[in-house]
Amino acid sequence: MKTIKCVQPRKHKKTVSMSDSEKAAFERYCQKYKITNQSELIRRVLLNHIYEQTIADYPTLWSKQELAKWGCL
């Protein structure tokens, strides 16, 4: 996957709290897939989820039932 470099500096911080088991699972994942930049992983996953949800919530001309009937969902 190609990494896109951010032109603007990242100056805003958010803190995430994890339980011991969540932290262990996250660290195992990073170790298994040789993730060295955990911040980039969290940013990528979070923003991908936000993007997909935004696309799914975008208004359409047809209802969900009509789209499902036509096989679009």
C-alpha positions in Angstrom: 0.0 0.0 0.0 1.4 3.4 -1.0 1.9 5.9 1.8 0.8 9.4 1.1 2.9 12.0 2.9 1.0 14.7 4.7 1.8 18.2 3.6 0.5 19.9 6.7 2.2 19.2 10.1 0.2 17.2 12.5 -0.2 19.4 15.6 -3.5 18.0 17.1 -3.3 15.1 19.5 -5.9 12.6 20.7 -5.4 10.0 23.4 -6.7 6.4 23.2 -7.2 4.3 26.3 -6.9 0.5 26.0 -7.4 -2.4 28.3 -4.5 -4.7 29.0 -5.9 -7.3 26.5 -6.6 -4.7 23.8 -3.1 -3.3 24.2 -1.6 -6.8 24.0 -3.7 -7.6 20.9 -2.6 -4.4 19.2 1.1 -5.0 20.0 0.9 -8.6 18.7 -0.7 -7.3 15.5 2.0 -4.7 15.1 4.8 -7.2 15.8 3.3 -9.8 13.4 3.0 -7.4 10.5 6.1 -5.5 11.3 4.3 -2.2 11.9 6.8 0.4 13.1 4.7 3.5 13.0 1.7 2.7 15.2 0.3 6.3 14.9 0.1 5.9 11.2 -1.7 2.6 11.5 -4.3 4.1 13.9 -4.8 7.1 11.7 -5.2 5.0 8.5 -7.7 2.6 10.1 -9.7 5.4 11.7 -9.9 7.7 8.7 -10.7 4.7 6.4 -13.6 3.9 8.7 -14.8 7.5 8.7 -14.5 7.6 4.9 -16.5 4.4 4.4 -19.2 5.5 6.8 -19.4 8.9 5.1 -19.9 7.2 1.7 -22.5 4.8 3.2 -24.4 7.7 4.8 -24.4 9.9 1.7 -27.9 10.7 0.5 -29.1 9.1 -2.7 -32.0 9.6 -5.0 -33.4 6.2 -4.0 -34.3 4.5 -0.8 -32.3 1.6 0.6 -35.1 -0.8 -0.2 -35.1 0.3 -3.9 -31.3 0.0 -4.1 -31.5 -3.5 -2.5 -34.2 -4.5 -4.9 -32.0 -3.6 -7.8 -29.0 -5.3 -6.3 -27.0 -2.2 -5.6 -26.4 -2.8 -1.9 
